[in-house]
Amino acid sequence: MKNDDPIYVAQPTMPPLEEFIPYLEEMWRTRILTNGGPFHAKFEAALCEYLGVKHISLFNNGTIALLIALQALRVTGEVITTPYSFVATAHSLLWNGIKPIFVDIDPESLNLDPGRIEAAISPQTTAILPVHCYGHMCDVDGIRAIAETYGLKVIYDAAHAFGVRTESGTILDYGDLSVLSFHATKVFNTFEGGAIVCPNNTIKKRIDQLKNFGFIDEIHVVMPGINGKMSEFNAAFGLLQLKRLDAALQRREAIDARYRKLLQGIAGIRCLPPGIEATPNYAYFPILVQQAYPLSRDGLYQKMRERNVFARRYFYPLISDFPMYRNLPSAAPANLPNAGAVAETILCLPMSSNLSEGDVDRVVSCIAD
Ligand SMILES: Cc1ncc(COP(=O)(O)O)c(C=O)c1O
């Protein structure tokens, strides 16, 4: 890479094109393009094995998977969620006619703070929708305790958490359902794609029907489903992607370590501490630009852009500041001081398995010089 080539916040990991050609030839031969074809079946099985989960339902993207996860559990009324996420998290509630209730985040983990959930529960509350932000595990025990006490469902937005493991297994086993995204910017991508991790075959079957218009057989439609199916192209690509995933994750770990080493000692720059998970996925590299730094966060963001380095302000603005949410009482900035403070100082540095050591050094030099 030339020294001034653009460096983007994320760049998809992709296999060599020639390795994908045989998969395409197979599709051209069978002419099965979608509706649960052979690649779809193989990819579901391979993902279950890789992730260490029992049942998974594939989707065309993570947003539709979130919408369907809420439908499948018949979530209604009010749902407690975080303002510090990608906007799709809360949009999935509005699309289901559910009122989001924003609760502040923990200032260290940047995940929903279980200590603040109880006060936000009303007679209408039916579920909690937390996010494993940046792939860092939520306080799953704290959230489970509250959910059990109040009889609430828990759906984890695990869009950032592909491959994250705890001491005892996958992070995707917590809650009633977990939702993944395989968008191009994610640790694991299928161009576009997503999935719901299901605890048993009964709920998987219902989810499979919901993502296929509500068909239960050739002529019976028993619910108002949607088209959330993953195509054979995306499934085949995912199958191929799995082969190189471990190498990509190792590369991310090395980049994370290099950033931490090089950024150490720069006054006013704080790296987010590692999460509590046993096996992280190094999905993002967020820093907090604090007062001791000579530039504001936006000043640094601009300076980097001028040097062709495209960091991103994930997550700014807060979801609760967007027009369709900001009039909700729970969206008031006074209710969300931690999320508000982090949104003003956060900057995600470029992170992908394609970054060279020289690229990382160039990103850091924008911050240090
Ligand atoms: C936290 C979070 N939730 C949901 C989504 C939506 O996923 P998708 O883009 O696959 O629809 C994304 C990312 O795009 C995300 O970052």
The ligand as a Gaussian input file, in Angstrom:
#p B3LYP/6-31G(d) Opt

LIG

0 1
 C      -25.243000      -3.364000      16.735000
 C      -25.837000      -3.612000      15.376000
 N      -27.083000      -4.095000      15.293000
 C      -27.652000      -4.366000      14.107000
 C      -26.970000      -4.147000      12.922000
 C      -27.683000      -4.405000      11.637000
 O      -27.109000      -5.426000      10.886000
 P      -27.249000      -5.463000       9.290000
 O      -26.404000      -4.356000       8.738000
 O      -26.724000      -6.815000       8.923000
 O      -28.673000      -5.298000       8.955000
 C      -25.656000      -3.647000      12.962000
 C      -24.814000      -3.402000      11.796000
 O      -24.979000      -3.155000      10.727000
 C      -25.076000      -3.366000      14.232000
 O      -23.849000      -2.857000      14.318000

